[in-house]
């Protein structure tokens, strides 16, 4: 009996150390970036990757912030992400509600048309989108970026919300209707309050995806007034003298918001991926 | 349920809700998707005179060069690496980390982290992983005294697409991990216990109970993984510095459109990509119909 328990402890210990090694290797690209952001280039060249910063160097952050104009890029990212997220939520709620709670002609056609956007890569339609934005005079504006983000995120958001709305018991909705509640009233007072958790999950996913987007910013903007932080950090290579510390520090600044959101709301994030994948 | 029969006003209500999302979506996604197909039969620089109909000449041009084949080949290599490997690794990790102990939950978060790292940041991170002399791989090779294997993984066109695919795998392990965890945890416990009582080995349980039980998750992981793999653009664009040999369809299209101002040819690439995606999506949608994901 004791032998068996010892064998199990040893087995678990081996498994744990194996996982620890694999986990450390797995995350080492992130770790080495963080370490590089905290040390000078000279220190890095002298002591190699596998050493702690000596001395600890934090001025890299303020240096890239000023020289790379990251404040402006971060501001653009926050503005675009905030409004695109809000706009996507509003549009997705308006789209998912009739697709889940009503019966009408062409309902499935409408749903399938929305789903097309989920499947086709944005490069397939980028050329017309680019010229459309130009002719609507929203190329290189916040409006243009926000609009393409909303449209692009709409299919997944509708799919996810529709999946949840369908689980709301129709007796709730029928009861409200008998009491004389209007359609919009039912959406606002019954469906939405029940959907707060799924709206939370969706918001976390949307925040991460819109913040991290590179392709749409690349295609829809070309000046510092509108480009987001992801373009800001990629442009570093050309603008500053090559420095690993600068690149690492600017990368860390850019990934700070989504990482914080992820660690604060990990459960909602995982739930979102799960329901988005399955439903 | 008599509210549905009270006339045209009621029939209009779903369309009132749908108005805004449909207008946004049709203008920015659906209309350009159709416009791409139309543009692929024209010649247009994007400026000056309007697009001119030239029939199938764009397609003839694409076939006459090897660039499109290289791009398709790279897309397929990316797909062959970034679909099965995350699925396999994700499944293995999900099996190992299936119990909700605190340590397991911690390890899971570790494997989720790359999902929230942007392509732009990953490009920077991994340029330093692959950097020939001071990169992470070079440093590891140094530890094991094997510096002769250190090379420039990204500039060699034979290894570049594979090297970048590894980043794709790294990025997407979290998705199958999450789906397989949910599926494995849904397996009724008494099924496993019965197998244990009958003396089934671990492998036997994995192959005879767990893998058949999670097949629904497998279909989703493979189908969505393939669809996502077709969207590859950012990492290739950021990491290869525009070298034809490393192009995928997305970056080749981009170069034709915004590098050479050949909108017609770029759109022809788009149509080819469109057809390839359709070949994956249509069977997947049929499966969804059959399993009742889309009703009626």
Interface residues (C-beta under 8 A of the other chain):
Chain A: X15 X16 X19 X23 X26 X27 X28 X29 X30 X32 X33 X36 X44 X45 X48 X49 X50 X90 X91 X92 X94 X95 X97 X98 X99 X102 X103 X104 X105 X107 X108 X110 X111 X112 X113 X114 X115 X116 X117 X118 X119 X120 X121 X122 X123 X124 X125 X126 X127 X128 X129 X130 X131 X132 X147 X148 X150 X151 X152 X154 X155 X158 X174 X177 X183 X187 X208 X211 X212 X213 X214 X215 X218 X230 X231 X233 X234 X244 X247 X248 X251 X254 X255 X258 X259 X261 X262 X263 X266 X269 X270 X273 X274 X277 X278 X279
Chain B: X1 X3 X4 X11 X13 X14 X15 X17 X18 X19 X20 X21 X22 X24 X25 X26 X27 X28 X29 X30 X31 X32 X33 X35 X36 X39 X46 X96 X103 X107 X109 X110 X111 X112 X113 X114 X115 X116 X117 X118 X119 X120 X121 X122 X123 X124 X125 X126 X128 X129 X134 X136 X139 X142 X143 X170 X174 X175 X178 X179 X182 X216 X217 X220 X221 X224 X227 X230 X231 X233 X234 X237 X238 X249 X250 X253 X254 X257 X263 X266 X267 X270 X273 X274 X277 X281 X285 X293 X294 X296
